[in-house]
Amino acid sequence: MGDLNAWWAGLSFSLKFYWILAVPFTLFFLLQLLLSFFGGGDVPDDTPDAEVEADTGIGFQFFTLKNLIAFFTIFSWTGIACIDMGISESTAAIIAFVAGLAMMLIMASLFYFLAKASGDGTMKFEKAIGKSGQVYLTIAAKRGGLGQVQIKVQGTLRTLDALTDDEDNIATGSMVVVKAIVNENVLLVTSK
């Protein structure tokens, strides 16, 4: 313990300042990293699910708790490293500040682009309107019964229920075009 006290007493004010920031923020950073990998994000089973159609995702968030923890972690360790390398205290402070800002920018950009890259995978039937497909199961004329069509929607080939207003049945293998959506999840098609 005496060696630690002697070491601390021998530090300049700047190094003490950087060390006071480095220790707790490094611990917060490591705790945050461990929770990100091994838990801490579980949602209870009784939490209601909600979908917001107008939700456009996460915008570019520069000032967040994670970014501030990363800033002070990088800022303090860069300041310690610069002073240990013999760089003047004012130059070390500028370099440490720029390094901390760069880390915040990198993290904010990373989270922004990761959020943009995620897709929800929900089938949006309205995107099928105007698309061509092939009849999989015969569709009865004048909405006489459900058939099925295979159609590529949102980059995926899907087999979906379909009706027609055509005068004749549309046989398996025939090409059709989607005119509208009926009952939220049934396609209204016409033969090509």
Secondary structure, DSSP 8 states (H G I E B T S, - for coil): -HHHHHHHHTS-HHHHHHHHHHHHHHHHHHHHHHHHHH-S----TTS-----TT--------S-HHHHHHHHHHHHHHHHHHHHTT--HHHHHHHHHHHHHHHHHHHHHHHHHHHHH-------GGGGTT-EEEEEE-B-GGG-S-EEEEEEETTEEEEEEEEE--SS-B-TT-EEEEEEEETTTEEEEEE-
